[in-house]
Amino acid sequence: MQTDEHEPAEHLPPPPSTGQVLQAVIDLLDEVDEAFNADRWAVLNARREHSTWLLYDGAALRHCCRLLYEIETAATAGLELSARMLSRAHMEAWFVALYIHYGGHDALLKVAQDSRQELEGIEREAQEFNTWLATEKERATERGMKVARNNDGMAKWNAANPEAPAKTLLDEPYVPKLSTINVDLTEAIDGLSAHPAQGLPIKNIVDVLTGLGPQKGFSRESLRPMYVIYRTLSTIGTHTNISILDAYFMPGGFIRIAPMPINGSVIDTIRVSSLYSTAFLAGCVLGDHGTETPIADEIRDWLKPDPSGRTTWASGLRSAAPA
């Protein structure tokens, strides 16, 4: 926790309670549901650039809302690792959603190009394995036939020469029993045929958003610190590494292995930051399309980050909780 050296910690607002966050999540999701159920969001299937972008703009918000719901569900159940992994997925979804919203149709095309590259990569991996498997089975079968012939000859020699030391039979080579990977992504790839495959790293999205922030009026600060948090979430939940495994060790003269990580919980921080960022996105997507978002706006004001660090909460706490 960072505090201003002239502002005692006891004068700072307290962090939101579990009940306050839960109620805010419920209210926010209800507001988003109501907005998308309105006729304003019944988009004519005209397959034009604007309508296509509008649909994906809304879908990206919906995806973040669903992840927020599942984060809250995991938090309520005390599922620490699930909450961490969902939080990382939520941050990635939030970056992509903002990118689509403020980058327009051109940004959507880049997301489609990245999707095609991912699909082609999966299909290529499957094809490479299937080719290897067929070759390996053929080679092992041929080696097996040779070994069988040699063993047959040695067995006959052993039978004909019982007084001599027996010749040791050769082990037959193992023939893989695996089946080919039957992954057919042709339809999905064909649906993206208009988009040349090209990767879109999250870091690039973050840098683009940092540049768009002042232009579009949604931020004047760099989003790179959020990218660092995104990467950090990978190291504490998504990807198994030494740090995660270390968290299971109970220190002492004899080290025991705990049933769950003992290095503290980040669930409360995850809940607040995910709530704030989803409310922020809802205000952008719905608000920019003419839908009032009083609940999202209230949550944004309540949990608005303070770049100076003069808060008691990681996401920033500026005022009393909403009623």
C-alpha positions in Angstrom: 0.0 0.0 0.0 1.2 3.4 -0.9 0.2 6.5 1.0 1.1 10.2 0.7 3.7 11.0 3.4 1.5 13.9 4.5 -1.7 11.9 4.7 -2.0 9.4 7.6 -3.3 6.0 6.6 -6.1 6.2 9.1 -7.6 9.2 7.2 -7.9 7.2 4.0 -11.2 5.7 3.1 -11.7 2.0 4.0 -11.7 -0.7 1.3 -15.2 -1.8 0.1 -16.7 -4.7 2.0 -17.6 -8.1 0.6 -21.3 -7.3 0.6 -20.8 -3.9 -1.1 -18.8 -5.5 -3.9 -21.3 -8.4 -4.3 -24.3 -6.0 -4.5 -22.4 -3.7 -7.0 -21.7 -6.7 -9.2 -25.4 -7.8 -9.2 -26.5 -4.2 -9.9 -24.0 -3.7 -12.7 -24.9 -7.0 -14.5 -28.6 -6.2 -14.2 -28.0 -2.8 -15.8 -26.0 -4.4 -18.7 -28.7 -7.0 -19.1 -31.4 -4.4 -19.3 -29.4 -2.4 -21.9 -28.8 -5.3 -24.2 -32.5 -6.5 -24.0 -33.6 -3.1 -25.3 -34.5 -2.7 -29.0 -31.5 -0.3 -29.4 -29.3 -3.4 -29.3 -31.3 -5.5 -31.7 -28.9 -5.0 -34.6 -30.1 -5.7 -38.1 -28.0 -8.5 -39.7 -26.9 -6.3 -42.6 -23.3 -7.5 -42.5 -22.1 -4.0 -42.9 -18.9 -2.7 -41.3 -20.6 -0.6 -38.6 -23.2 -3.2 -37.7 -20.6 -5.9 -37.5 -18.4 -3.8 -35.3 -21.3 -2.9 -33.1 -22.2 -6.5 -32.5 -18.6 -7.4 -31.5 -18.4 -4.3 -29.4 -21.4 -5.5 -27.4 -20.2 -9.1 -27.4 -16.9 -8.1 -25.9 -18.7 -6.3 -23.1 -20.9 -9.3 -22.5 -17.8 -11.5 -22.3 -16.3 -9.3 -19.6 -19.5 -9.3 -17.7 -19.7 -13.1 -17.8 -16.1 -13.4 -16.5 -16.9 -10.9 -13.8 -19.9 -13.1 -12.7 -17.7 -16.2 -12.6 -14.9 -14.3 -10.7 -17.5 -13.3 -8.1 -18.8 -16.9 -8.0 -15.2 -18.2 -7.4 -14.5 -15.6 -4.8 -17.7 -16.5 -2.9 -16.6 -20.1 -2.9 -13.1 -19.2 -1.8 -11.5 -20.6 -4.9 -8.3 -18.7 -4.9 -6.6 -20.1 -7.9 -9.8 -20.1 -10.0 -10.2 -16.4 -9.2 -6.7 -15.6 -10.2 -7.0 -17.4 -13.5 -10.3 -15.8 -14.2 -8.9 -12.4 -13.4 -6.2 -12.8 -16.0 -8.8 -13.9 -18.6 -10.9 -10.9 -17.6 -8.0 -8.5 -18.0 -7.2 -9.9 -21.4 -10.9 -9.7 -22.4 -11.0 -6.1 -21.1 -8.0 -5.0 -23.2 -9.4 -6.6 -26.3 -12.9 -5.1 -25.6 -11.5 -1.5 -25.2 -9.3 -2.1 -28.3 -12.4 -3.0 -30.4 -14.5 -0.2 -29.0 -12.0 2.6 -29.5 -10.1 1.1 -32.4 -13.3 0.6 -34.5 -13.7 -1.8 -37.4 -9.9 -1.7 -38.2 -9.2 -3.0 -34.7 -11.8 -5.7 -35.1 -10.1 -6.8 -38.3 -6.8 -7.2 -36.5 -8.5 -9.3 -33.8 -9.9 -11.5 -36.6 -6.4 -11.8 -38.1 -5.0 -12.9 -34.8 -7.9 -15.4 -34.4 -7.1 -16.9 -37.8 -3.4 -17.2 -36.9 -4.3 -19.0 -33.7 -6.6 -21.4 -35.5 -4.1 -22.1 -38.2 -1.5 -22.8 -35.6 -3.6 -25.4 -33.9 -4.4 -27.1 -37.2 -0.8 -27.0 -38.2 0.3 -28.6 -34.9 -2.3 -31.4 -35.4 -1.2 -32.0 -38.9 2.5 -32.2 -37.9 1.7 -34.7 -35.2 -0.4 -36.8 -37.5 2.4 -36.9 -40.0 5.0 -37.8 -37.3 2.7 -40.5 -35.9 2.1 -42.2 -39.3 5.8 -42.1 -40.0 6.7 -43.5 -36.6 4.2 -46.3 -36.8 5.5 -47.3 -40.2 9.1 -47.2 -39.1 8.4 -49.2 -35.9 6.4 -51.8 -37.8 9.2 -52.3 -40.3 11.8 -52.6 -37.4 9.4 -55.0 -35.7 9.3 -57.2 -38.8 13.1 -57.3 -39.0 13.4 -58.1 -35.3 10.8 -60.8 -35.6 12.7 -62.4 -38.4 16.0 -62.2 -36.5 14.4 -63.6 -33.4 12.9 -66.5 -35.3 16.3 -67.3 -36.7 18.0 -67.2 -33.3 15.2 -69.3 -31.7 15.8 -72.0 -34.3 19.5 -71.8 -33.8 19.0 -72.1 -30.0 16.8 -75.2 -30.5 19.4 -76.8 -32.8 22.3 -76.0 -30.5 21.2 -76.8 -27.0 24.7 -77.3 -25.8 25.8 -73.8 -26.8 25.1 -70.6 -24.9 21.6 -69.4 -26.1 21.5 -66.3 -28.2 19.5 -63.5 -26.5 16.4 -62.6 -28.4 15.9 -58.9 -29.3 13.2 -56.8 -27.8 10.5 -55.9 -30.3 10.2 -52.1 -30.9 7.2 -50.4 -29.5 4.6 -49.3 -32.1 2.6 -46.2 -31.0 -1.1 -47.0 -30.3 -2.2 -43.4 -30.5 -4.8 -42.3 -33.0 -4.4 -39.2 -35.1 -5.7 -35.9 -33.8 -9.0 -35.3 -35.5 -9.2 -31.6 -35.4 -11.0 -30.0 -38.3 -10.9 -26.2 -38.1 -11.5 -25.7 -41.8 -14.9 -24.1 -41.3 -13.7 -21.7 -38.7 -10.6 -20.8 -40.7 -12.7 -20.3 -43.9 -14.9 -18.0 -42.0 -11.8 -15.8 -41.5 -10.6 -16.2 -45.1 -10.8 -12.5 -45.7 -8.3 -11.8 -43.0 -4.6 -12.7 -43.5 -3.2 -14.4 -40.4 -1.3 -12.1 -38.2 -0.5 -12.2 -34.5 -1.7 -9.5 -32.1 0.1 -9.6 -28.8 -1.7 -8.1 -25.8 1.3 -5.8 -25.2 0.7 -4.3 -28.6 -3.0 -3.8 -27.8 -2.0 -2.0 -24.5 0.4 0.3 -26.3 -2.3 1.2 -28.9 -4.8 1.9 -26.1 -2.2 4.1 -24.3 -2.0 6.2 -27.5 -5.8 6.2 -28.0 -6.5 7.3 -24.4 -5.9 11.0 -24.8 -7.4 11.1 -28.3 -10.6 9.4 -27.3 -10.8 10.9 -23.8 -10.8 7.7 -21.8 -7.3 7.9 -20.3 -4.4 10.3 -19.9 -2.1 7.7 -18.3 -0.1 4.8 -19.7 -1.8 1.4 -19.5 1.6 -0.4 -19.3 1.3 -0.9 -15.5 -1.9 -2.8 -16.1 -0.1 -5.0 -18.6 2.5 -5.7 -15.9 -0.3 -6.8 -13.6 -1.7 -9.0 -16.4 1.7 -10.7 -16.7 1.9 -11.0 -12.9 -1.4 -12.8 -12.8 0.2 -15.4 -15.1 2.9 -16.1 -12.6 0.6 -16.5 -9.6 -2.2 -18.5 -11.1 -2.3 -19.3 -14.8 1.1 -20.9 -15.4 2.7 -23.4 -13.0 6.1 -22.1 -11.9 8.5 -22.2 -9.0 6.7 -19.3 -7.3 3.4 -21.0 -7.3 4.9 -24.3 -6.0 6.8 -22.5 -3.3 3.5 -21.2 -2.0 2.6 -24.7 -0.9 5.5 -25.1 1.5 4.8 -24.7 5.2 8.1 -23.4 6.7 9.6 -24.9 9.8 12.2 -27.4 11.0 10.4 -29.9 8.8 8.7 -28.5 5.7 5.2 -29.8 5.0 3.2 -29.3 1.9 -0.1 -27.4 2.4 -3.3 -28.3 0.6 -3.5 -24.8 -0.9 -1.1 -21.8 -1.3 -0.3 -20.1 2.0 1.1 -16.9 0.7 -2.0 -14.9 1.1 -5.1 -14.2 -0.9 -5.6 -11.6 -3.7 -9.3 -12.4 -4.1 -10.5 -9.1 -2.6 -8.2 -7.1 -4.9 -9.3 -9.1 -7.9 -13.0 -8.6 -7.1 -12.7 -4.8 -6.8 -10.4 -4.3 -9.8 -12.6 -6.6 -12.0 -15.8 -4.8 -10.9 -14.3 -1.4 -11.6 -12.9 -2.3 -15.0 -16.2 -3.9 -16.1 -18.1 -0.8 -15.0 -15.6 1.4 -16.9 -16.1 -0.7 -20.1 -19.9 -0.7 -19.7 -19.9 3.0 -19.4 -17.9 3.3 -22.6 -19.7 0.8 -24.7 -23.3 1.5 -23.6 -22.8 5.1 -22.9 -21.2 5.9 -26.3 -24.2 4.3 -28.0 -26.7 6.4 -26.2 -27.6 4.2 -23.2 -27.5 5.8 -19.8 -25.5 3.8 -17.3 -26.1 5.3 -13.8 -24.9 2.2 -11.9 -21.8 1.8 -14.0 -21.0 5.5 -13.6 -21.5 5.3 -9.8 -19.2 2.3 -9.5 -16.6 4.1 -11.6 -16.7 7.2 -9.4 -16.6 5.0 -6.3 -13.6 2.9 -7.3 -11.8 5.3 -9.5 -8.0 4.7 -9.5 -5.8 7.4 -7.9 -2.5 7.5 -9.8 -0.8 9.0 -6.8 -1.4 5.9 -4.8 -3.1 7.7 -1.9 -5.7 4.9 -1.4 -6.1 1.8 0.7 -7.0 -0.3 -2.2 -5.1 -1.5 -5.2 -7.7 -0.3 -7.7 -8.1 3.0 -6.0 -10.9 4.1 -3.6 -12.0 7.7 -3.8 -15.3 8.0 -2.0 -17.9 6.2 0.0 -19.5 3.1 -1.4 -22.7 3.5 -3.5 -25.9 3.0 -1.6 
